[in-house]
Amino acid sequence: MEEKSAKPMKNNSDSPAKDRPSSAYKAGEFARSSFPDYLWQVHDYFMLNEDNYSLWNKIVERKLKGMGIFSHLSRPVLKLGDPQYDGWISDDTSLKLWLLNTMHPDTRKRWFSQAPAKELWDNLHQVYFKSRRLFKLYEIKVKIRSTKQRNQKVMDYYHKLQSLWNELDFYRGTLNGWPDDEGAIKRIIEEDRILDFLIGLKPEYDDLKFQLLQNEEFPSLMKVFQIFCDAEAFRRMKVDSKGV
């Protein structure tokens, strides 16, 4: 039977290591710290697959922050020969194995060769967040529009929407609140309007929509509008030319 989580070596310490600034980091420390078993366990429901990155990311980040070791993923990668390398590689291997064991087996196969843990974490973010962000926003907003109460209890209907709203906030970057920067807020609003515009377009524009959703960022709303105006004019020209 496959293990669900990888646990680091433990000692008799009663308290977990705390996050420290990079300059004060003692490599090898968290791999020997003692943490409650429940902090290392990840239920099958939360295992990373191709569709649940937002949920997995939130669960894993909270667990690592709870153990005081999330900052390892933002620290520089040490090289062989560094005085702290032996301790660091012990930490990194433990964390990498645990991350891999929080993935669905089919997903894990794709990422098993990734090293170190920071590279694995960053690449997961690139593949499942940055490169898919616009597509996921589009997909979530379509689901929100199609979600109706029907035969559900009001509470069940509300919680279904709440789950979608949370996922929407994750991909918008507003899960922990809206940014203070006015420009960033305007960009989020504009992005939302672009998505509304795309969702309402005819199916004949699906290929063009798909191309836009593959980008990491949208062009401006007016640019998107012009793209589809040009596409419409081109289609009309083709129809007219056939009638000549």
Buried (B, 14 or more C-beta within 10 A) or exposed (E): EEEEBBBBEEEEEEEBBEBEEEEEBEBBBBBBBBBEEEBBEBEEEBBBBEEBBBBBBBBBEEBBEBBBBBBBBEBEEBEEEBEEBEBBBBBBBBBBBBBBBBBBEEBBEEBEEBEBBBBBBEEBBEBBBEEBBBBBBBBBBEBBEEBEEEEEEEEEBEEBBEBBEBBBBBBBBBBEEEBEEEEEEEBBEBBBBBBEBBEEBEEEBEEBBEEBBEEEEBEEBEEBBEBBEEBBEEEEEEEEEEEE
